[in-house]
Amino acid sequence: MARAAELAGGVRALSVRLRIPVVDLMRWIQGEKKPPMGVFLRIVDFLLEQGSRPGFPPERERRKTPRPAK
């Protein structure tokens, strides 16, 4: 959810796109509640759509520096 909000341009932009109240989206992002299945699937669709756009490679391909060893 947080990644979808980031790609949409913020929580408000994602809430407008999904036509849901910001307060509900914030509760889902914070883990206080789970979204209805229909909304969850719309978020997944949005993420898949964004992932297929040029300029939005997966995070592991965007990382410029390697992660420190643990």
C-alpha positions as a Markdown table, in Angstrom:
| # | Residue | x | y | z |
|---|---|---|---|---|
| 1 | Met | 0.0 | 0.0 | 0.0 |
| 2 | Ala | 2.7 | 2.4 | 0.9 |
| 3 | Arg | 4.5 | 1.7 | -2.4 |
| 4 | Ala | 1.3 | 2.3 | -4.3 |
| 5 | Ala | 0.9 | 5.6 | -2.6 |
| 6 | Glu | 4.5 | 6.5 | -3.4 |
| 7 | Leu | 4.0 | 5.7 | -7.1 |
| 8 | Ala | 0.7 | 7.5 | -7.2 |
| 9 | Gly | 2.2 | 10.7 | -5.9 |
| 10 | Gly | 1.1 | 10.4 | -2.2 |
| 11 | Val | -1.6 | 9.0 | -0.1 |
| 12 | Arg | -4.1 | 11.7 | -1.2 |
| 13 | Ala | -3.4 | 11.0 | -4.9 |
| 14 | Leu | -3.9 | 7.3 | -4.4 |
| 15 | Ser | -7.1 | 7.8 | -2.4 |
| 16 | Val | -8.5 | 9.9 | -5.3 |
| 17 | Arg | -7.4 | 7.4 | -7.8 |
| 18 | Leu | -9.1 | 4.6 | -5.9 |
| 19 | Arg | -12.1 | 6.7 | -4.8 |
| 20 | Ile | -11.6 | 5.8 | -1.2 |
| 21 | Pro | -11.3 | 8.1 | 1.9 |
| 22 | Val | -7.8 | 9.1 | 2.9 |
| 23 | Val | -8.5 | 8.0 | 6.5 |
| 24 | Asp | -9.3 | 4.4 | 5.3 |
| 25 | Leu | -6.1 | 4.3 | 3.2 |
| 26 | Met | -4.0 | 5.5 | 6.1 |
| 27 | Arg | -5.5 | 2.8 | 8.4 |
| 28 | Trp | -4.6 | 0.1 | 5.8 |
| 29 | Ile | -1.0 | 1.5 | 5.3 |
| 30 | Gln | -0.5 | 1.5 | 9.1 |
| 31 | Gly | -1.8 | -2.0 | 9.4 |
| 32 | Glu | -4.7 | -1.0 | 11.6 |
| 33 | Lys | -7.2 | -2.6 | 9.3 |
| 34 | Lys | -7.3 | -4.7 | 6.1 |
| 35 | Pro | -8.8 | -3.3 | 2.9 |
| 36 | Pro | -11.8 | -5.0 | 1.3 |
| 37 | Met | -10.7 | -7.5 | -1.3 |
| 38 | Gly | -12.0 | -5.4 | -4.2 |
| 39 | Val | -9.8 | -2.4 | -3.1 |
| 40 | Phe | -6.8 | -4.6 | -2.5 |
| 41 | Leu | -7.1 | -6.0 | -6.1 |
| 42 | Arg | -7.4 | -2.5 | -7.5 |
| 43 | Ile | -4.2 | -1.6 | -5.7 |
| 44 | Val | -2.5 | -4.7 | -7.0 |
| 45 | Asp | -3.6 | -3.8 | -10.6 |
| 46 | Phe | -2.2 | -0.3 | -10.1 |
| 47 | Leu | 1.1 | -1.6 | -8.9 |
| 48 | Leu | 1.3 | -4.0 | -11.9 |
| 49 | Glu | 0.4 | -1.2 | -14.2 |
| 50 | Gln | 3.1 | 1.0 | -12.8 |
| 51 | Gly | 5.7 | -1.9 | -12.9 |
| 52 | Ser | 5.1 | -2.4 | -16.6 |
| 53 | Arg | 5.7 | 1.3 | -17.4 |
| 54 | Pro | 9.1 | 2.3 | -18.7 |
| 55 | Gly | 11.0 | 4.3 | -16.0 |
| 56 | Phe | 9.6 | 2.2 | -13.2 |
| 57 | Pro | 11.9 | -0.9 | -13.0 |
| 58 | Pro | 11.6 | -3.1 | -9.9 |
| 59 | Glu | 13.3 | -1.8 | -6.8 |
| 60 | Arg | 16.1 | -4.3 | -6.9 |
| 61 | Glu | 17.1 | -3.0 | -10.4 |
| 62 | Arg | 17.0 | 0.6 | -9.3 |
| 63 | Arg | 19.4 | 0.2 | -6.3 |
| 64 | Lys | 22.6 | 2.0 | -7.1 |
| 65 | Thr | 24.6 | 0.8 | -4.1 |
| 66 | Pro | 24.7 | -2.7 | -2.7 |
| 67 | Arg | 23.1 | -3.4 | 0.6 |
| 68 | Pro | 25.6 | -3.8 | 3.5 |
| 69 | Ala | 26.4 | -7.4 | 4.5 |
| 70 | Lys | 24.8 | -8.6 | 7.7 |
